Amino acid sequence: MILIIISLILVIVSAALLGVDVEEGELNFRPRMLFSLLFLGINLFGCFSTVKTGEIGIKTRFGKITNTYLSEGINFKLPFEKIETVNIKVQKYENEETLETSTKDMQIVTGIKVVVNFQVEGGQAVELYRNVGSNYKETVLEPSIQETIKSIISKYTAEELVTKRSDVAIDIQNTLNDRTHKYGINIVSININNFDFSKTYNESIERKAVAEQNALTAQQELETTKAEAEKKKIEAQAEADSNKIKEKSLTDKIIQQQFIEKWNGELPKVTNGNNIFDISSLLK
């Protein structure tokens, strides 16, 4: 802010000196001197540059970095100096062309799409610009992502790639971070958005799933049959045990008592040829 005020003062003073001529106690305006005033104003205001929030400014002089970085806001520079900016906010990278590689069990993986969130460290932005330049995404980040994905996926089988997808993503993130950290690039997160297998492998997976489902159904039916047979066995054993208990409880006395309770008071009659004998008459 102080630099802007000083520049405005210099412009005003220059206007007074270049645009006004004092002759015989009178002030005379000289229009041709306005070109000099305009040139001076352009150069003065060209000595300021703005660094936006979330960026680091790098000052270069004749193409050489001055070993200083500028924070956000208005910064002063000489007319022959430039200020390059480096984004230090969290940025997103997504591969436009799908990747292809193979798994540990030699299954082809196609259509790989990933999203990588990364961030440039502010303290290393100058070194990144000096060693790599402003196109660090194409020079460092993209090749590292491709190489890391291929190397990590080759450590997993096709089945593990599906069942351990989150573990694969974490493994990729840690390995990628080791590759890019030396450049001042930190990997914040990585997501595997898509991948696919060959048609032959997908068909074999489908057949395996069907076979496993059929086996599971058969196993369940077998278990149901065993359960029903066991239930019938238990019921039969319970009924046999019950009959045994009843047989033990049926003593002669109980049988006689039950006979008396059910007897109607009449004695049976015996038939002998043509004669019928009433046993009750013999008892009188």
C-alpha positions in Angstrom: 0.0 0.0 0.0 2.9 2.3 0.8 4.4 1.6 -2.6 1.2 2.6 -4.3 1.0 5.9 -2.5 4.6 6.7 -3.3 3.9 6.0 -7.0 0.9 8.2 -7.0 3.0 11.0 -5.5 5.6 10.5 -8.2 3.0 10.7 -10.9 1.6 14.0 -9.5 5.0 15.5 -9.1 6.0 14.4 -12.7 2.8 16.0 -14.0 3.7 19.2 -12.4 7.2 19.2 -13.7 6.5 17.9 -17.2 3.1 19.3 -18.0 3.5 22.8 -16.7 5.9 25.5 -17.8 6.5 28.7 -15.8 7.2 31.8 -17.9 7.1 35.3 -16.7 5.2 34.3 -13.6 2.5 32.4 -15.5 1.8 28.7 -15.7 1.7 27.4 -19.3 0.4 23.9 -20.1 2.5 21.8 -22.5 0.3 19.0 -24.1 3.2 17.3 -25.7 4.7 16.4 -22.4 1.6 14.3 -21.5 3.1 11.5 -23.6 6.1 11.4 -21.2 3.6 11.6 -18.3 1.6 8.7 -19.7 4.7 6.6 -20.2 5.8 7.3 -16.7 2.5 6.3 -15.3 2.4 3.0 -17.2 5.8 2.1 -16.0 5.0 3.0 -12.4 1.8 1.0 -12.2 3.5 -1.9 -14.1 5.8 -2.3 -11.1 2.9 -3.9 -9.1 1.5 -7.4 -9.4 -1.2 -9.2 -7.6 -0.9 -12.7 -6.1 -4.2 -14.3 -5.5 -5.3 -16.2 -2.4 -4.1 -19.8 -2.5 -1.1 -18.9 -4.7 2.6 -18.4 -4.2 4.4 -15.7 -6.3 7.8 -16.4 -7.7 9.8 -13.4 -8.8 12.1 -13.8 -11.8 14.6 -11.4 -13.2 15.7 -11.9 -16.8 14.4 -15.5 -16.5 16.3 -16.2 -13.3 14.5 -16.9 -10.0 15.5 -14.3 -7.3 15.2 -17.0 -4.5 12.2 -15.3 -2.9 8.5 -16.1 -3.0 5.7 -13.6 -2.6 2.7 -14.0 -0.5 -0.9 -13.2 -1.6 -1.8 -9.5 -2.2 -0.1 -6.7 -4.1 3.6 -7.0 -4.6 6.2 -4.6 -6.0 8.5 -5.6 -8.8 10.9 -3.8 -11.2 9.7 -3.3 -14.8 12.1 -5.9 -16.1 11.0 -8.5 -13.4 8.2 -11.0 -13.7 6.1 -12.7 -11.1 5.0 -16.3 -11.8 2.4 -17.9 -9.6 2.1 -21.5 -8.3 -1.2 -22.9 -7.0 -0.9 -24.2 -3.5 -4.5 -25.1 -3.0 -5.8 -28.7 -3.1 -6.1 -29.6 -6.8 -7.7 -32.5 -8.6 -6.1 -34.6 -11.3 -8.2 -37.1 -13.3 -6.7 -39.2 -16.1 -8.4 -38.4 -19.4 -7.2 -41.6 -21.1 -8.0 -44.9 -19.3 -5.1 -47.0 -18.2 -4.6 -50.8 -18.7 -2.4 -53.2 -16.8 -2.5 -56.8 -15.4 -3.0 -58.3 -11.9 -0.8 -60.7 -10.0 -2.7 -63.7 -11.5 -2.2 -62.3 -15.0 -5.7 -61.0 -15.5 -6.0 -57.9 -17.8 -7.5 -54.8 -16.1 -8.9 -52.2 -18.5 -10.7 -48.9 -18.3 -8.8 -47.7 -15.1 -9.9 -44.2 -14.1 -8.6 -42.5 -10.9 -9.1 -39.1 -9.2 -6.1 -37.8 -7.3 -6.3 -34.8 -5.0 -2.9 -33.2 -4.4 -1.3 -30.1 -3.0 1.9 -28.2 -3.6 3.8 -27.3 -0.4 4.2 -23.5 -0.2 7.7 -23.8 1.2 8.9 -25.9 -1.7 7.0 -24.1 -4.5 10.2 -22.2 -5.5 12.3 -25.4 -5.8 9.5 -27.1 -7.7 9.3 -24.2 -10.2 13.1 -24.1 -10.5 13.6 -27.9 -11.0 10.5 -28.8 -12.9 8.7 -25.6 -14.0 5.1 -24.7 -14.2 4.1 -27.8 -16.1 4.8 -30.1 -13.1 1.5 -32.0 -13.6 2.6 -33.4 -17.0 6.2 -33.7 -16.1 6.1 -35.3 -12.6 2.5 -36.0 -11.4 1.0 -37.8 -14.4 3.9 -40.3 -15.1 4.1 -41.0 -11.3 0.4 -41.8 -11.2 0.5 -44.2 -14.1 3.6 -46.0 -12.9 2.3 -46.3 -9.4 -1.1 -47.7 -10.5 0.5 -50.4 -12.6 3.0 -51.5 -10.0 0.4 -51.6 -7.2 -2.3 -53.5 -9.1 0.3 -56.1 -10.1 0.6 -57.0 -6.4 -3.0 -58.0 -6.1 -5.1 -60.8 -7.7 -8.2 -60.0 -9.7 -10.4 -61.1 -6.9 -8.5 -59.0 -4.3 -8.7 -56.0 -6.6 -12.5 -56.2 -6.2 -12.8 -57.3 -2.5 -9.9 -55.0 -1.2 -10.6 -52.0 -3.3 -10.1 -49.5 -0.5 -6.8 -51.2 0.5 -5.6 -50.9 -3.1 -6.4 -47.2 -3.1 -4.5 -46.6 0.2 -1.5 -48.5 -1.1 -1.5 -46.4 -4.3 -1.7 -43.2 -2.3 1.2 -44.1 0.0 3.4 -45.2 -2.8 2.6 -42.2 -5.0 3.2 -39.8 -2.1 6.7 -41.3 -1.7 7.4 -40.6 -5.4 6.1 -37.0 -5.4 7.0 -35.7 -2.0 10.6 -35.0 -2.9 9.2 -32.5 -5.4 7.1 -30.8 -2.8 3.8 -32.4 -4.0 1.7 -34.1 -1.3 -1.0 -36.6 -2.3 -4.1 -35.8 -0.2 -6.4 -38.7 -1.4 -7.0 -41.0 -4.3 -10.2 -42.7 -5.6 -10.4 -45.5 -8.1 -13.5 -44.5 -10.0 -13.6 -47.4 -12.5 -11.8 -50.5 -13.8 -12.9 -53.6 -15.7 -11.7 -57.1 -16.7 -11.7 -58.9 -20.0 -14.9 -60.5 -21.3 -13.6 -64.0 -20.8 -12.8 -63.3 -17.1 -16.1 -61.7 -16.5 -17.9 -64.7 -17.9 -15.9 -67.0 -15.7 -16.7 -64.9 -12.7 -20.4 -65.2 -13.6 -20.2 -69.0 -14.0 -18.4 -69.2 -10.6 -21.0 -67.1 -8.9 -23.8 -69.3 -10.3 -22.0 -72.5 -9.3 -21.4 -71.1 -5.8 -25.1 -70.1 -5.5 -26.2 -73.6 -6.7 -23.9 -75.2 -4.2 -25.1 -73.0 -1.4 -28.7 -73.8 -2.3 -27.9 -77.6 -2.4 -26.2 -77.3 1.0 -29.2 -75.5 2.4 -31.6 -78.1 1.1 -29.3 -80.9 2.6 -29.3 -79.2 5.9 -33.1 -78.8 5.8 -33.5 -82.5 5.0 -31.1 -83.5 7.8 -33.0 -81.2 10.2 -36.4 -82.7 9.2 -35.0 -86.3 9.6 -33.5 -85.5 13.0 -36.9 -84.0 14.0 -38.7 -87.2 13.0 -36.2 -89.3 14.8 -36.5 -87.2 18.0 -40.3 -87.4 17.7 -40.2 -91.2 17.3 -37.8 -91.6 20.2 -40.0 -89.5 22.3 -43.1 -91.6 21.4 -41.2 -94.8 22.2 -40.1 -93.5 25.5 -43.6 -92.5 26.3 -44.9 -96.0 25.5 -42.3 -97.5 27.7 -43.3 -95.3 30.6 -47.0 -96.3 30.0 -46.1 -100.0 29.9 -44.3 -99.8 33.2 -47.1 -98.0 34.8 -49.8 -100.6 33.7 -49.5 -103.1 36.7 -52.0 -106.0 37.3 -53.7 -103.9 40.0 -54.2 -101.0 37.7 -55.5 -103.3 34.9 -58.0 -104.9 37.4 -59.1 -101.5 38.6 -59.7 -100.3 35.0 -61.6 -103.5 34.3 -63.9 -102.9 37.3 -64.5 -99.3 36.3 -65.5 -100.3 32.8 -67.6 -103.5 33.9 -71.4 -103.2 33.5 -72.1 -105.8 36.3 -73.1 -108.7 34.0 -71.1 -111.9 33.9 -70.4 -113.5 30.5 -72.4 -116.4 29.3 -70.7 -119.6 28.0 -72.1 -121.6 25.1 -71.6 -125.4 25.2 -73.2 -127.1 22.2 -76.9 -126.3 22.3 -76.9 -125.3 25.9 -76.2 -121.8 27.2 -75.0 -121.6 30.8 -75.4 -118.5 32.8 -72.3 -118.2 35.0 -74.2 -115.9 37.3 -76.6 -118.7 38.3 -73.7 -120.7 39.6 -72.6 -117.9 41.8 -76.0 -117.8 43.6 
